[in-house]
Amino acid sequence: MIKCITIDDEPLALDLLEDFISKVPFLQLVQSCQNPMEAIEFLHKEEIQLMFLDIQMPQITGMQFLKSLEDKPKVIFTTAYSDYALQGFDLDAVDYLLKPFTFERFLKAVNKAYQLILIKPEGNSGNFSIGSVKEYMFVKSGYDTVKVKFKNIRFIEGLKDYVKIHTTEGTILSLLNMKTLTDELPDNFIRIHRSFIIDFNRIERVQKKKVLIEGKEIPIGDVYREEFLTHLHKKS
């Protein structure tokens, strides 16, 4: 089941989405919101996997709202304006529905989301795909797709809209979010701060509020401290 949220300033558009979602067995509508600010509360307390997001809204556009989120769910843009299509796909949108859209077109979009969220096949069309033996991943970096071996990753640093993957061979900048990486990386990787994922096996020293990895001091966030210490205790 995919938990989803709808955000649109037009009540009729929300009603149509609710009707379409109710017809799809693998979708569960958690909340309908008439502006992005209403949605923030649910995104903090619920693990939302898919967001149906209008683009042209008062106060803040859908694209501005998406860029403001650190942990981004998958998104299907819904809009009456075709001008935003290219920007939507630059933000790694699952799909772009141009209003008025049919149920058939809607179903095509959510089937893409199903493949990305629940199936996650090797070589999927998103930013992230995993080798069958979990030894590497492919990430988009600029116009290139780069193969990154897990064993070469030192740590991963989250930036505003990107992540910087620090490897033994250099750094790679990619349009990914931290939650996607945390869920997909092997068990030796652990998130210890809102902005850092580390390879636990590379830790050289643990101090009160930071760890040392190959000379780099990385902070331990208060939210992640208990989980980190539990993991450390198990390894010890």
Rosetta blueprint (number, residue, H / E / L):
1 M L
2 I E
3 K E
4 C E
5 I E
6 T E
7 I E
8 D L
9 D L
10 E L
11 P H
12 L H
13 A H
14 L H
15 D H
16 L H
17 L H
18 E H
19 D H
20 F H
21 I H
22 S H
23 K L
24 V L
25 P L
26 F L
27 L E
28 Q E
29 L E
30 V E
31 Q E
32 S E
33 C E
34 Q L
35 N L
36 P H
37 M H
38 E H
39 A H
40 I H
41 E H
42 F H
43 L H
44 H H
45 K H
46 E L
47 E L
48 I L
49 Q L
50 L E
51 M E
52 F E
53 L E
54 D E
55 I L
56 Q L
57 M L
58 P L
59 Q L
60 I L
61 T L
62 G H
63 M H
64 Q H
65 F H
66 L H
67 K H
68 S H
69 L L
70 E L
71 D L
72 K L
73 P L
74 K E
75 V E
76 I E
77 F E
78 T E
79 T E
80 A L
81 Y L
82 S H
83 D H
84 Y H
85 A H
86 L H
87 Q H
88 G H
89 F H
90 D H
91 L L
92 D L
93 A L
94 V L
95 D E
96 Y E
97 L E
98 L E
99 K L
100 P L
101 F L
102 T L
103 F H
104 E H
105 R H
106 F H
107 L H
108 K H
109 A H
110 V H
111 N H
112 K H
113 A H
114 Y H
115 Q H
116 L H
117 I H
118 L H
119 I H
120 K L
121 P L
122 E L
123 G L
124 N L
125 S L
126 G L
127 N L
128 F L
129 S E
130 I E
131 G L
132 S L
133 V L
134 K L
135 E L
136 Y E
137 M E
138 F E
139 V E
140 K E
141 S E
142 G L
143 Y L
144 D E
145 T E
146 V E
147 K E
148 V E
149 K E
150 F H
151 K H
152 N H
153 I E
154 R E
155 F E
156 I E
157 E E
158 G E
159 L L
160 K L
161 D L
162 Y L
163 V E
164 K E
165 I E
166 H E
167 T E
168 T L
169 E L
170 G E
171 T E
172 I E
173 L E
174 S E
175 L L
176 L L
177 N L
178 M H
179 K H
180 T H
181 L H
182 T H
183 D H
184 E H
185 L L
186 P L
187 D L
188 N L
189 F E
190 I E
191 R E
192 I E
193 H E
194 R L
195 S L
196 F E
197 I E
198 I E
199 D E
200 F H
201 N H
202 R H
203 I L
204 E L
205 R E
206 V E
207 Q L
208 K L
209 K L
210 K E
211 V E
212 L E
213 I E
214 E L
215 G L
216 K E
217 E E
218 I E
219 P E
220 I L
221 G L
222 D H
223 V H
224 Y H
225 R H
226 E H
227 E H
228 F H
229 L H
230 T H
231 H H
232 L H
233 H H
234 K H
235 K H
236 S L
